[in-house]
């Protein structure tokens, strides 16, 4: 199923060479983590998440046909930084002494 996900995501983006797909077995299912170039995240997610939801549906149907379960996550740099404890927000300004 990894080639299926990779093929579809590469077809959606402007920079197919930047697509990274990592698979992990977790909780009795396969987790597919897709990372794309920052400017291509919107193309993979789509308006109101329609594109990523369609991709999840295709993946779930293909997995079910093989008797498996699968989950798809889109990873972006902001989310990865927050997960690692880094803040993406600028530091708050210190109050001025009067």
N, CA and C of each residue as an Amber inpcrd file, in Angstrom:
protein
   294
   0.8030000  -1.1890000   0.0000000   0.0000000   0.0000000   0.0000000
   0.8510000   1.2590000   0.0000000   2.0740000   1.1230000   0.4440000
   2.9710000   2.2740000   0.4390000   3.1330000   2.8390000  -0.9760000
   3.3230000   1.9920000  -2.0090000   3.4330000   2.5500000  -3.3690000
   2.1660000   3.2860000  -3.8160000   1.0020000   2.8210000  -3.3880000
  -0.2550000   3.4790000  -3.7430000  -0.3100000   4.8940000  -3.1660000
  -0.0220000   5.0240000  -1.8790000  -0.0540000   6.3310000  -1.2210000
   0.9820000   7.2520000  -1.8510000   2.1860000   6.7300000  -2.0510000
   3.2580000   7.5360000  -2.6320000   2.8840000   8.0220000  -4.0330000
   2.3030000   7.1620000  -4.8380000   1.9210000   7.5130000  -6.2050000
   0.8830000   8.6350000  -6.2100000  -0.1300000   8.5120000  -5.3730000
  -1.1980000   9.5130000  -5.3520000  -0.6740000  10.8570000  -4.8470000
   0.0950000  10.8360000  -3.7570000   0.5920000  12.0890000  -3.1880000
   1.5440000  12.7740000  -4.1720000   2.4410000  12.0170000  -4.8060000
   3.3730000  12.6120000  -5.7790000   2.6220000  13.2360000  -6.9590000
   1.4830000  12.6620000  -7.3270000   0.6960000  13.2070000  -8.4320000
   0.0100000  14.5220000  -8.0450000  -0.2120000  14.7360000  -6.7670000
  -0.9180000  15.9270000  -6.3020000  -0.0220000  17.1550000  -6.1630000
   1.2560000  16.9600000  -5.8770000   2.1360000  18.0600000  -5.4830000
   2.9640000  18.5960000  -6.6510000   3.5080000  19.8070000  -6.4490000
   4.3920000  20.4070000  -7.4490000   5.8310000  19.9180000  -7.3170000
   6.2050000  19.4930000  -6.1160000   7.5640000  19.0010000  -5.8740000
   7.5130000  17.5400000  -5.4300000   7.3360000  16.6100000  -6.3820000
   7.2170000  15.1980000  -5.9990000   8.4920000  14.6250000  -5.3850000
   9.6390000  15.2370000  -5.6870000  10.8890000  14.7360000  -5.1100000
  10.9870000  15.0160000  -3.6110000  10.1730000  15.9280000  -3.0970000
  10.1910000  16.2770000  -1.6760000   9.2610000  15.4060000  -0.8360000
   8.5090000  14.5260000  -1.4740000   7.5680000  13.6790000  -0.7440000
   8.3300000  12.6120000   0.0340000   8.0330000  12.5260000   1.3230000
   8.5960000  11.4890000   2.1820000   7.4430000  10.7150000   2.8020000
   7.5540000   9.3980000   2.7810000   6.5070000   8.5540000   3.3470000
   7.1460000   7.5850000   4.3220000   6.6680000   7.6330000   5.5660000
   7.1890000   6.7440000   6.5960000   6.0490000   5.8790000   7.0970000
   6.3030000   4.5950000   7.2520000   5.2840000   3.6840000   7.7630000
   5.7120000   3.1470000   9.1180000   4.7260000   2.9890000   9.9850000
   4.9630000   2.4850000  11.3300000   3.7970000   1.5900000  11.7150000
   4.1180000   0.4460000  12.2910000   3.0590000  -0.4210000  12.8160000
   2.7010000   0.0780000  14.2060000   1.4310000   0.4240000  14.4100000
   1.0010000   0.9560000  15.6960000  -0.4190000   0.4960000  16.0060000
  -0.6100000  -0.0500000  17.1970000  -1.9370000  -0.4250000  17.6920000
  -2.7030000  -1.3120000  16.7170000  -2.0460000  -2.2930000  16.1520000
  -2.7070000  -3.2360000  15.2610000  -3.0440000  -2.6850000  13.8940000
  -2.4400000  -1.5730000  13.5270000  -2.6810000  -0.9830000  12.2100000
  -1.4090000  -0.3450000  11.6970000  -1.3840000  -0.0470000  10.4250000
  -0.2360000   0.6360000   9.8280000  -0.5160000   2.1330000   9.8260000
   0.4670000   2.8950000  10.2480000   0.3810000   4.3450000  10.2380000
   1.2660000   4.8450000   9.1040000   0.6770000   5.5880000   8.1830000
   1.4110000   6.1810000   7.0660000   1.5450000   7.6680000   7.3450000
   2.7850000   8.1360000   7.4810000   3.0490000   9.5480000   7.7260000
   3.6500000  10.1510000   6.4660000   2.9640000  11.1450000   5.9190000
   3.3850000  11.7870000   4.6810000   3.9080000  13.1750000   4.9930000
   5.0810000  13.4750000   4.4690000   5.6520000  14.8140000   4.6020000
   5.9180000  15.3280000   3.1960000   5.4590000  16.5560000   2.9330000
   5.6530000  17.1800000   1.6280000   6.3070000  18.5440000   1.8310000
   6.6970000  19.1770000   0.7340000   7.2690000  20.5210000   0.8030000
   6.2310000  21.4620000   1.4170000   6.6790000  22.4590000   2.1790000
   5.7260000  23.3660000   2.8550000   4.7130000  24.0110000   1.9180000
   5.1210000  24.3410000   0.6990000   4.1800000  24.9790000  -0.2330000
   3.1790000  23.9960000  -0.8310000   3.3800000  22.6840000  -0.6350000
   2.4770000  21.6780000  -1.1820000   1.4860000  21.1210000  -0.1630000
   1.5840000  21.5310000   1.0820000   0.6980000  20.9880000   2.1200000
  -0.7640000  21.2680000   1.7860000  -1.0640000  22.4540000   1.3110000
  -2.4410000  22.7970000   0.9520000  -2.9940000  21.9340000  -0.1610000
  -2.1470000  21.5460000  -1.0950000  -2.5980000  20.6990000  -2.1960000
  -2.9480000  19.3000000  -1.7080000  -2.2090000  18.7950000  -0.7310000
  -2.4720000  17.4570000  -0.2070000  -3.6880000  17.4690000   0.7150000
  -3.8470000  18.5260000   1.4860000  -4.9860000  18.6080000   2.4080000
  -6.2650000  18.9600000   1.6550000  -6.1960000  19.9220000   0.7460000
  -7.3640000  20.3060000  -0.0270000  -8.3020000  21.2120000   0.7470000
  -9.2810000  21.7340000   0.0540000 -10.2490000  22.6350000   0.6840000
 -11.0720000  21.8690000   1.7110000 -11.0800000  22.3770000   2.9250000
 -11.7880000  21.7580000   4.0490000 -11.3550000  20.3080000   4.2870000
 -10.1420000  19.9390000   3.8560000  -9.6290000  18.5950000   4.0890000
 -10.2040000  17.5340000   3.1730000 -10.8330000  17.9580000   2.0990000
 -11.4880000  16.9880000   1.2130000 -10.4930000  16.0510000   0.5380000
  -9.3620000  16.5810000   0.0940000  -8.3940000  15.7480000  -0.6150000
  -7.7800000  14.7060000   0.3170000  -7.3490000  15.1180000   1.4970000
  -6.7470000  14.1690000   2.4300000  -7.7850000  13.1540000   2.9050000
  -9.0140000  13.5660000   3.0680000 -10.0550000  12.6110000   3.4680000
 -10.3270000  11.5930000   2.3690000 -10.2870000  12.0240000   1.1130000
 -10.4560000  11.0910000   0.0020000  -9.2930000  10.1060000  -0.0440000
  -8.0770000  10.6080000   0.1860000  -6.9120000   9.7400000   0.2120000
  -7.0050000   8.7360000   1.3640000  -7.4980000   9.1850000   2.5050000
  -7.6860000   8.2740000   3.6410000  -8.7180000   7.2010000   3.3170000
  -9.7630000   7.5730000   2.5980000 -10.7950000   6.6160000   2.2140000
 -10.2350000   5.5550000   1.2730000  -9.4490000   5.9870000   0.2830000
  -8.8340000   5.0420000  -0.6520000  -7.9040000   4.0970000   0.0970000
  -7.0860000   4.6490000   0.9910000  -6.1550000   3.8320000   1.7660000
  -6.9010000   2.8380000   2.6510000  -7.9450000   3.2810000   3.3090000
  -8.7250000   2.3990000   4.1780000  -9.3730000   1.2710000   3.3820000
  -9.8820000   1.5890000   2.1900000 -10.5120000   0.5660000   1.3520000
  -9.4840000  -0.4500000   0.8640000  -8.3080000   0.0290000   0.4670000
  -7.2540000  -0.8780000   0.0060000  -6.7670000  -1.7610000   1.1540000
  -6.6430000  -1.1870000   2.3440000  -6.2080000  -1.9580000   3.5040000
  -7.2490000  -2.9940000   3.8890000  -8.5150000  -2.6050000   3.8680000
  -9.5990000  -3.5210000   4.2160000  -9.6420000  -4.7090000   3.2560000
  -9.3620000  -4.4440000   1.9920000  -9.3540000  -5.5180000   0.9950000
  -8.2780000  -6.5520000   1.3300000  -7.1920000  -6.1070000   1.9530000
  -6.1170000  -7.0140000   2.3580000  -6.3090000  -7.5240000   3.7850000
  -7.3970000  -7.1160000   4.4360000  -7.6630000  -7.5560000   5.7970000
  -6.8410000  -6.8180000   6.8320000  -6.4390000  -5.6090000   6.5260000
  -5.6170000  -4.8150000   7.4260000  -6.3340000  -3.5170000   7.7840000
  -5.7310000  -2.7610000   8.6800000  -6.2090000  -1.4190000   9.0100000
  -5.0760000  -0.4510000   8.7420000  -5.4250000   0.7500000   8.2850000
  -4.4000000   1.7460000   7.9730000  -4.9090000   3.1300000   8.3480000
  -3.9530000   3.9930000   8.6980000  -4.2650000   5.3800000   9.0500000
  -3.2590000   6.2790000   8.3490000  -3.6920000   7.4380000   7.9040000
  -2.8390000   8.3770000   7.1870000  -2.7750000   9.6910000   7.9380000
  -1.5660000  10.2050000   8.1290000  -1.3500000  11.4950000   8.7690000
  -0.4680000  12.3420000   7.8680000  -0.7660000  13.6220000   7.7870000
   0.0690000  14.5730000   7.0680000   0.9270000  15.2770000   8.1140000
   2.2290000  15.2320000   7.9280000   3.1620000  15.8350000   8.8710000
   3.6820000  17.1290000   8.2650000   3.6040000  18.2120000   9.0420000
   4.2080000  19.4690000   8.5830000   5.2390000  19.9080000   9.6100000
   6.1290000  20.7960000   9.2230000   7.2320000  21.2080000  10.0840000
   6.7500000  21.8880000  11.3540000   5.6760000  22.6680000  11.2800000
   5.1570000  23.3410000  12.4730000   4.7020000  22.3110000  13.4970000
   3.9690000  21.3200000  13.0400000   3.4500000  20.2990000  13.9400000
   4.5880000  19.4800000  14.5420000   5.5930000  19.1760000  13.7330000
   6.7320000  18.4070000  14.2210000   7.5050000  19.2060000  15.2670000
   7.6730000  20.5190000  15.0470000   8.3880000  21.3610000  16.0040000
   7.6300000  21.4360000  17.3260000   6.3050000  21.5640000  17.2550000
   5.4970000  21.6240000  18.4710000   5.5470000  20.3040000  19.2260000
   5.5700000  19.1980000  18.4990000   5.6370000  17.8880000  19.1340000
   6.9670000  17.6870000  19.8480000   8.0060000  18.3360000  19.3530000
   9.3300000  18.2190000  19.9620000   9.5590000  19.2510000  21.0490000
   8.5370000  20.0380000  21.3890000   8.6510000  20.9890000  22.4810000
   9.0290000  22.3900000  22.0580000   9.2980000  22.6180000  20.7940000
   9.6420000  23.9570000  20.3260000   8.3640000  24.7200000  20.0340000
   8.3770000  25.9820000  20.3110000   7.2230000  26.8170000  20.0430000
   7.4090000  27.5290000  18.7160000   6.3530000  27.5980000  17.9170000
   6.4370000  28.3020000  16.6470000   6.0110000  29.7550000  16.7970000
   5.4480000  30.1040000  17.9470000   5.0170000  31.4840000  18.1800000
   6.2220000  32.3200000  18.6060000   6.2400000  33.5940000  18.2060000
   7.3600000  34.4380000  18.6430000   7.2860000  34.6420000  20.1470000
   8.4390000  34.8260000  20.7810000   8.4180000  35.0060000  22.2340000
   7.6620000  36.2740000  22.6140000   6.9770000  36.2160000  23.7310000
   6.2080000  37.3760000  24.2010000   7.1640000  38.4650000  24.6690000
   6.7910000  39.6930000  24.3910000   7.6300000  40.8230000  24.8020000
   7.5310000  41.0000000  26.3000000   8.6580000  41.3190000  26.9090000
   8.6840000  41.5540000  28.3470000   8.0130000  42.8920000  28.6420000
   7.2440000  42.9640000  29.7260000   6.5990000  44.2370000  30.0580000
   7.6490000  45.2610000  30.4390000   7.3950000  46.4930000  30.0390000
   8.3390000  47.5640000  30.3350000   8.1790000  48.0220000  31.7720000
   9.3050000  48.3240000  32.3880000   9.2760000  48.8250000  33.7650000
   8.9440000  50.3190000  33.7260000   8.0890000  50.7740000  34.6250000
   7.7440000  52.1930000  34.6780000   8.2010000  52.8490000  35.9310000
